[in-house]
Amino acid sequence: MSTSVQKPRGRQFFANPGPTNIPDSVLRALDRPSIDFHDPDFVEVYDEAFAGVKRVLQTQHHLFMYNASGHGAWEASLTNLLSPGDTILVLESGYFSEEWANMARAHGLDVRLLGCDWRRGVDLAQVRAALSDDALAVIKAVCVVHNETATGMMLPLDEIRAAIDAAKHPALFLVDTISSLGSLDFRMDEWKIDCVVGGSQKGLMLPTGVSFTGVSQKGLEAHARAKLPRFYFDWTLMAKRPQKSFIGTLPVNMFYGLRESIRLLEEEGLPNVFARHTRLAEATRRAVKAWAGNNGPQLFCTNPTRYSDSVTAIMMPEGYDADALRETARARFNVSLGGGLGVLRGKVFRIGHLGDLNEPMLLGALSAVEMSLRINHVPHGQGGVDAAMEFLAEG
Ligand SMILES: Cc1ncc(COP(=O)(O)O)c(C=O)c1O
């Protein structure tokens, strides 16, 4: 006797903070035969997509791309800019700032972690003090995760830049924009960022597999002095290649997809893309605030000035398992939610509201969460989806 597993029908509603939904036109652009990466037809696509990434980064500076997930671009940022024993200041924000710091330690860097309450985020006065106290400029780089995907918190890069300037500190400013680029306002040149780390699978609405670093002139000068070992990620080697980026074979299909995803972002207009993310994020927060009644799940981020508009992390009431709730949403309703990372595993679940997403897609995910709360007998306030709908209908 065969036992058949019931497969859910319809599309999976993907409310995961990365990878994210891939638009149909991007899927179609990716679906093409191989082409030699030196073929003039491909070079044209490459150049267009490459220039497009620079526009999304809002930079006139240098761009280096890799066949790698975001971790590869993190590694590129550290190994190209620093030397063994160098000190860096990492602003703690959550799991991803910890991971970047761990990678730095593995490369023999001396990491000073500016700690914080993960629910409120770092105190900028402490950033300024840490830099002002460093009269000998021992700190070579300040590393910041713009949008901490694990906690649903965004850090104000303009204010951090102002803190570095106020302390008159020469440190390089390194920023991870993996879950903010193409979703939240990001201005590499205006905020004088020396190295920005980005990836393909979130706001750029592509599969995972390409990551990149934007690098300022000051960054390139630091690179010339930096002595950490590197090869695959070496910017000097890359600059000698015809495509001025990538070591090895280029991911040709990804570039067809990338050109299309940038076309979509620019067709909508970046300010409109950001406004859509803010609207969907606010609707999500309204739903969570309603659920928080009756000792229900709460927004993990308790600092309203730092709410992330691309991902919301939600803390379960004590004694209730976030992963059981996610499993109900997946198995019963075919909705994929993000889980808690590191120490937050089981305590937090995350709703990704970034990339190719609209109101009904978000409301579908919120409805699945609300039903899953009920099925799992998790205490919660009523009317979360109603609160989200009311907000979305207004604007
Ligand atoms: C903010 C942030 N930084 C870094 C990473 C690591 O990127 P990847 O998983 O593509 O290696 C992620 C992944 O989700 C992230 O959200």
Ligand as a Chemical Component Dictionary entry (heavy atoms), coordinates in Angstrom:
data_LIG
# 
_chem_comp.id                   LIG 
_chem_comp.type                 NON-POLYMER 
_chem_comp.pdbx_formal_charge   0 
_chem_comp.three_letter_code    LIG 
# 
loop_
_chem_comp_atom.comp_id 
_chem_comp_atom.atom_id 
_chem_comp_atom.alt_atom_id 
_chem_comp_atom.type_symbol 
_chem_comp_atom.charge 
_chem_comp_atom.model_Cartn_x 
_chem_comp_atom.model_Cartn_y 
_chem_comp_atom.model_Cartn_z 
_chem_comp_atom.pdbx_ordinal 
LIG C1 C1 C 0 22.431 41.281 7.002 1  
LIG C2 C2 C 0 23.039 40.021 6.464 2  
LIG N1 N1 N 0 24.371 39.943 6.347 3  
LIG C3 C3 C 0 24.961 38.841 5.857 4  
LIG C4 C4 C 0 24.234 37.741 5.476 5  
LIG C5 C5 C 0 24.934 36.542 4.952 6  
LIG O1 O1 O 0 24.671 36.416 3.603 7  
LIG P1 P1 P 0 24.630 34.990 2.857 8  
LIG O2 O2 O 0 23.663 34.151 3.620 9  
LIG O3 O3 O 0 24.160 35.357 1.477 10 
LIG O4 O4 O 0 26.014 34.458 2.874 11 
LIG C6 C6 C 0 22.837 37.782 5.579 12 
LIG C7 C7 C 0 22.023 36.633 5.174 13 
LIG O5 O5 O 0 20.825 36.589 5.342 14 
LIG C8 C8 C 0 22.233 38.951 6.088 15 
LIG O6 O6 O 0 20.903 39.044 6.208 16 
# 
loop_
_chem_comp_bond.comp_id 
_chem_comp_bond.atom_id_1 
_chem_comp_bond.atom_id_2 
_chem_comp_bond.value_order 
_chem_comp_bond.pdbx_ordinal 
LIG C1 C2 SING 1  
LIG C2 N1 SING 2  
LIG C2 C8 DOUB 3  
LIG N1 C3 DOUB 4  
LIG C3 C4 SING 5  
LIG C4 C5 SING 6  
LIG C4 C6 DOUB 7  
LIG C5 O1 SING 8  
LIG O1 P1 SING 9  
LIG P1 O2 DOUB 10 
LIG P1 O3 SING 11 
LIG P1 O4 SING 12 
LIG C6 C7 SING 13 
LIG C6 C8 SING 14 
LIG C7 O5 DOUB 15 
LIG C8 O6 SING 16 
# 
